[in-house]
């Protein structure tokens, strides 16, 4: 079993973390059984490469964000060259991201609204370029939302 990629994901990647946020870590292996280890402060998700590609190719935001994340965020990244050339499927991402955004928005919380807006912005970026920046806190859309709402 070879570790191909390891990085911090979730709210700390997006820039939406707060003082009580746990640390989400995703590891991609050449082959393994999907698994998850959760403690009070760390959540480690392990996926085989085949699962990453299946999720990303079907427009799943968890897989797409792993394909788009900047190499600098990775502790291990043997997939860097391949990931740099990966283009998301705009149609599938539009459908899947919209469904996930609707779910987050339905939570009626500041966190849910931010995640819904993040997915909508990612979807727009994919339509324009085939790629997006998962470090959403750096985006103009995030800055605009925060400037208009004092509960985020």
N, C-alpha and C positions, 0 to 999 in steps of 0.2 A: 504494500500500500504506500503510494507516494503522495505526499502533500504537494498539491499544485498551486494552491492559493490560500492565503489566510489574511483576513482583514476585519477591522471593526466595522460593524454595520448598524442599522437601526437609527435611533434618534441621534446618536453621536456622529454618525456619518452625515445625516441630513443637516445637522446643526440645530436640532430642535430639542436637545437634551436639557435637563434641569438638574438641580442638586441631588435629587433622589433617583435619577435614571440609572438603570442597570447598564452593564456593558454587554452588547450583543456582538458575538464573534461568529463569523462564518468561515468554514474550512471546506475546500474542494479537494477531493482525492481522485486519483486515477480510477480507483474502484473501491467501494465500501458500501455498507448498508447505510441508508439515511438514518441519522440519529440526532438526538438533542440531549444535552446535559445542562440542567438548570440548577443554579445555586441562588443564594439571596442577592448576589451582586453581579454574577456573570451567567450569560446564556450562550452556550456554544452549540452551533448547528453544523452538522457534517453532512455534506452531499457528495455523491459521486459525480464525476464530470458529465456522465450521460444525463443525469437528472438536471444539472444546471442547463445544459443545452436544450433539453426538452422544454423546461419551464420558460427559458428566454425565447426560444423559437415560437412558442405559443403565445407570446406577449405577456407573460406573467411578470408583474413589476418586481418581484423579489429576484428573479433570474436576470431580468434586464438591467437592474441596478448593479448587479455584480459584474455584468459585462461592460458597463459604462464607467465604473469607478476609476478614478485616477490612480495610476500605478503607485504614486507616493503614499496612498492610504494603505497599501498592502505591506504586511510583514513578509510575506512570501508571495511571489507572483511569477510563476513559470509560464503563465498564459498571457503575459503582457502583449506580445506581438500579435497574437491571435485576437485578443480582446480589442486592441487598437483598431483593427480592421472590421470589427463586427458592426453590422447595421441592423437595427430593430425593424420588424415588420410594422409599418405605420397602421395598417388596418387592424391587425390583431391587437396591437397596443391600445389603439383608440377604444376598442370594444372592452378589453379587459381592464384597462385603467379607469374607464368610466364606471364600470361596475364596482370596482374597489373604492373609487371616490364616492360613489353613492352610499356605500356601506359606511365609510368613515363620516361623511356628512350627517348621516342618520343618527350618529352617536350624540349629536347636539352638545358637543364639548368644544372648547377652544382647540384642543389637540386634534380632535376629529376634523374640524373645519380646516385647520392648517394642512393636515395630511391630504384631505380632499383637494385643496387648492394646489398642493405640491404635485399630485398625480395629474391634475388638469394641465399644469404648466409643463410637466414632463411630456405629456401627450402632444402639446403644441410644439415643443422642441423636436420631438420625433418626426412630426409631419414636415417640419422645415428642413431637418438635416439627417434624419435617420438615427440620431444620437441625442443624449441629454446629459446634463450635469447632475448627478445624485446629491452633490453638496449644495442642496437647495437654498440654504441660508445665505449663500452668496448671490442669489438671483435677484433681479429687479422686481419680479413678481412678489417674492417674499418681503422685500423692503416696502413695497407698496401696501401690502396687506397689513403689515405691522404698523405702518404709519397711520392707517385708518381705523384700527381696532386696538383698544387698550386692554383687551382680555386675552391676548395671545403672547 
